[in-house]
Amino acid sequence: MHLDFQYVEKEPCESCIPELLNTYFAYLREAIAERQIDVDYQALEAEWRSLFPIAWVDFYRFLDGWMPDHWKINRYTRHLSRRVLKDLS
């Protein structure tokens, strides 16, 4: 599994997220199995996937303070931010 982030375009971010998350969790599952860590992997993955939008919005908060014109501050990031804030209220 390898994704070349050099070619991830600005706006199709939303379409890339499922593949990126699937890759991340595949590596995580493999690492947990190799290390024989006793954890309910399905519960862990479900919880972490549900927290991804909050983590992304926290990353947005960092980027907005550090480099407000960063290319990762895009339509997807702003939309997700509004959705997370609405869900939290």
C-alpha positions as CSV (number, residue, x, y, z in Angstrom):
1,M,0.0,0.0,0.0
2,H,1.4,3.4,-1.0
3,L,-0.2,6.7,-1.7
4,D,1.8,9.4,-3.4
5,F,0.7,12.6,-1.6
6,Q,2.6,14.7,-4.1
7,Y,-0.3,14.2,-6.5
8,V,-3.2,14.8,-4.1
9,E,-5.0,17.8,-5.6
10,K,-6.5,20.6,-3.5
11,E,-10.2,20.1,-4.1
12,P,-10.7,16.4,-4.5
13,C,-9.7,16.0,-0.8
14,E,-13.1,14.7,0.1
15,S,-12.7,11.8,-2.5
16,C,-9.3,10.9,-1.2
17,I,-10.2,10.7,2.5
18,P,-11.8,7.2,2.4
19,E,-8.7,5.7,0.7
20,L,-6.3,7.5,3.0
21,L,-8.3,6.3,6.1
22,N,-8.5,2.7,4.7
23,T,-4.7,2.7,4.2
24,Y,-4.1,4.1,7.6
25,F,-6.3,1.5,9.3
26,A,-4.8,-1.3,7.3
27,Y,-1.4,-0.4,8.5
28,L,-2.6,0.0,12.1
29,R,-4.4,-3.4,12.0
30,E,-1.2,-5.0,10.7
31,A,1.0,-3.3,13.4
32,I,-1.4,-4.4,16.1
33,A,-1.4,-8.0,14.9
34,E,2.4,-8.1,14.5
35,R,2.9,-6.8,18.0
36,Q,0.1,-9.0,19.4
37,I,-1.5,-6.2,21.2
38,D,-4.7,-7.2,23.0
39,V,-7.2,-4.7,21.8
40,D,-10.7,-4.8,20.4
41,Y,-9.6,-3.6,17.0
42,Q,-13.1,-3.2,15.5
43,A,-14.1,-1.0,18.4
44,L,-10.9,1.0,18.2
45,E,-11.2,1.6,14.4
46,A,-14.9,2.6,14.7
47,E,-14.1,5.1,17.5
48,W,-11.1,6.5,15.7
49,R,-13.0,6.8,12.4
50,S,-15.7,8.7,14.1
51,L,-13.2,11.1,15.6
52,F,-11.5,11.8,12.2
53,P,-13.6,14.9,11.4
54,I,-12.8,16.4,14.8
55,A,-9.0,15.7,14.3
56,W,-9.2,17.3,10.8
57,V,-10.9,20.4,12.1
58,D,-8.3,20.7,14.8
59,F,-5.6,20.5,12.1
60,Y,-7.6,23.2,10.3
61,R,-7.4,25.3,13.5
62,F,-3.6,24.9,13.5
63,L,-3.2,25.7,9.8
64,D,-5.4,28.8,10.0
65,G,-3.2,30.2,12.8
66,W,0.1,29.2,11.3
67,M,-0.5,29.7,7.5
68,P,-4.0,30.9,6.7
69,D,-3.4,30.6,2.9
70,H,-2.3,27.0,3.1
71,W,-3.7,24.9,0.3
72,K,-5.2,22.4,2.7
73,I,-7.6,25.1,3.9
74,N,-10.1,24.5,1.1
75,R,-13.8,23.9,0.5
76,Y,-13.7,20.5,2.1
77,T,-12.0,21.7,5.2
78,R,-14.4,24.6,5.7
79,H,-17.4,22.4,5.0
80,L,-16.2,19.8,7.5
81,S,-15.5,22.4,10.1
82,R,-19.0,23.8,9.8
83,R,-20.5,20.3,10.1
84,V,-18.4,19.3,13.1
85,L,-19.3,22.6,14.9
86,K,-22.9,22.0,14.2
87,D,-22.7,18.4,15.5
88,L,-21.0,19.5,18.7
89,S,-23.5,22.2,19.5
